[in-house]
Amino acid sequence: MRRHFTIHTADGHTISVSPAGLYKYDLHVRDEAGRTLATVTMTPAELTALHAEIEEVSK
């Protein structure tokens, strides 16, 4: 995955994932006013693991 995407939550927050260099991704969590609550830098393996955990929880 080498593209940017944003997910809008039911309570108005956004979670954005974007490439940050050759082998890293930034995950940004923002509140309904657009203020950044957290930024996490992840490797592709960590992003894949997060996706797998989300899939498991949403079953």
C-alpha positions in Angstrom: 0.0 0.0 0.0 1.5 3.3 -1.0 -1.5 5.6 -1.0 -3.2 8.0 1.4 -6.6 7.3 2.8 -8.9 8.7 5.4 -11.7 7.0 7.4 -14.4 9.1 9.0 -15.9 7.8 12.2 -19.5 8.0 13.5 -18.5 10.6 16.1 -16.7 12.9 13.7 -13.1 11.9 14.2 -10.9 11.0 11.3 -8.1 8.4 11.0 -5.7 9.0 8.1 -2.9 6.8 6.8 -0.3 8.2 4.5 3.1 7.1 3.3 6.0 8.7 5.2 9.2 7.8 3.5 10.2 4.6 1.7 9.2 2.0 4.4 7.0 3.9 6.9 3.4 5.1 7.2 2.0 7.8 9.4 -1.4 7.2 11.1 -3.0 10.5 12.2 -6.0 10.6 14.5 -7.9 13.9 14.5 -11.0 15.1 16.4 -14.1 16.6 14.9 -12.5 20.0 14.9 -9.5 18.7 12.9 -7.1 18.9 15.8 -4.5 16.1 15.8 -4.9 13.8 18.8 -2.2 11.4 17.9 0.3 10.6 15.2 1.9 7.2 15.0 4.6 6.1 12.5 4.4 2.4 11.5 6.2 0.0 9.3 4.3 -1.9 6.6 4.4 -5.0 8.9 2.9 -3.1 11.8 0.2 -1.6 9.6 -0.6 -5.1 8.3 -0.8 -6.4 11.9 -3.1 -3.5 12.9 -5.4 -4.3 9.9 -5.5 -7.9 10.9 -6.5 -7.0 14.5 -9.2 -4.7 13.3 -10.6 -7.4 11.1 -10.6 -9.8 14.0 -12.4 -7.4 16.4 -15.0 -6.5 13.8 -16.2 -10.1 13.3 
